[in-house]
Amino acid sequence: MIIRLRTLILFWLAMILPCGRLPAQVHYYGTESPWGQRADSGPDADVPGWFYNLGITGLRAQLIEDEPKALLIRYVFPDSPGNGHVLPGDLVIGAGGQRFKEAHRNGYGEAVFGADGPVLELAEVLEACQSKTASGKLQLTLRRGTEILDVSLDVGQKYGSYSASFPEACPKSEKILAELLSYLVQNQNDEGSFGDPVHNTFAPLALLASGKAEYLPAVERNVRYHCRETYAKDKRFFDLINWTYMSAALVLSEYYLTTGEKWVLPELQEVHDHLVKSQYLHMSQINPKAKKSHPDSYPQGPEDSHGGWGHNPGFEGYGPIAMLTGQGALAYSLMHRCGITIDRTNHDAAYEFLRKGTGRNGYVWYGDEIGGGPEGWADMGRTGATGIANFLSPYEGAVYRERALAHARVIGQHPQSFPDTHGSPAMGMAYTALGANVESDSFRKLMDANRWWFIMAQCHDGTFYYQPNRDNAGYGSDARMTASSVVAFIFTVPRQSLVITGKTTKSTNP
């Protein structure tokens, strides 16, 4: 198969990142991204840009190239612990009575994934001061102009600190989850939607996974919303419509498998019928314009991109991608359990697409080819989606579980990229957690390595915040909803109350 342009780009990125100047996640290229991006409404509308949330302090900070061991404060929420103590323009240069030791090292690429530096060091101190044996007071060292100041923020001990097994057997996780579930219900639209496909996947799944009857009406409203928005013969061949159908497939399937509501099945059949038509299986589905608009992605033969899903039905633009194909294979597996007849030829084609894009180490690349070497890796959302799809395969044979374990283990080996998935980091986080959950040790490694993110992304009002990320895209008025829905879902994973999180249920097929 001819190597495509995007593969060459990924390969060269993998080659150059370990040496020379490392491009930062928060690009120091003199552009407005991400710092100049703003939310038009919502709780972040008064914040003058997209900055790092510093946990429940109420502080928002920018990373500065010339101050690699400091956090530049750009905003302080009026009703937060930081108000009256920290000012915009202050540099936080230490916490807990110690100066920050490491320079910023959070970016996109194997050598710079993670939060080493002030972000991580502050997270550790912030978490420690909330424990039962601490005072609930966060000590910060500031540089204000030429003056060095020590200030104390009363962050309290309402939440406490995460347990070693969080989010399982963890009072802090349970308290946060309860607040987030309430927040999700309060922010559900009248028609049943929670927002975009990310919200409409993980908000209802989190509510359903809670096991609380009080949330079932909200879940049902969302299920009925999905039903109204999906058709067996959808004439929309644009607007990234396949993301909507993947979301509907997961939510409708889990809702049926939980409640047994028969009225869901014909609606789920319509979703299935669309997914069959939108899966790329034959070169006749290719829009002739794609050869001119995306020549480097145009299939070189009938097996190139075969079996995958792209943003829209058939082969469009640069064609099928692993992130959607993993979801498609998972959707078929869940619908099979609901009694929907799945053509195994189509299902196998999806699995084969994913296999061809999987490196020797279990990492899944962008499409149906290995992009950066058999041992390379980057963001893990695709790997997680593929892992859970393989784990839930309805077909006999050890190969599916073996693949699922390989996917889970590579996540556990390289957990640093958790909040930095291409496209939608929040969605990537959810699928990474699902894939890692196939093996308990990998899930534990993932959560432990990213405890800092859950500490720093929590806002002073209890909601969670969508931090700057690899693509610096997707920030806006719904940023809190995006992060909150995904965190709520991840915190339900250990409960194993959904099929995708470990609940055992047999297919209704003979």
ABEGO torsion letter per residue (X at the ends): XBBBAAAAAAAAAAAAAABEBBBBAABBAGBAOAAABBBABEAAAABAEBBBBBEAAGBBBBBBAABAABBBBABBBAABAABGABBBGBBBABBGGBBBABBBBBBBEAAABEABEAAAAAAAAAAAAABAABAGBBBBBBBBEABBBBBBBBAEAAAEBBBAAOABGBAAAAAAAAAAAAAAAAABBAAGBAEBAAAAAAAAAAAAAAGBAAAAAAAAAAAAAAAAABBABBABABGGAAAAAAAAAAAAAAAAAAAGBAAAAAAAAAAAAAAAAABBABAAABBAAAAAABAAABBABAABGBGBBBABBEBBEAEBBAAAAAAAAAAAAAAAAAGBBBBAAAAAAAAAAAAAABBAAGBBBABABBAAEAABBBBAAAAAAAAAAAAABABBEAAAAAAAAAAAAAAAABAAAAAABBGBAAAAAAAAAAAAAABAAAAAAAAAAAAAAAAAABBAAGBBBBBBBAAGBGBBAAAAAAAAAAAAAAAAAAAGABAAAGBBBBBABX
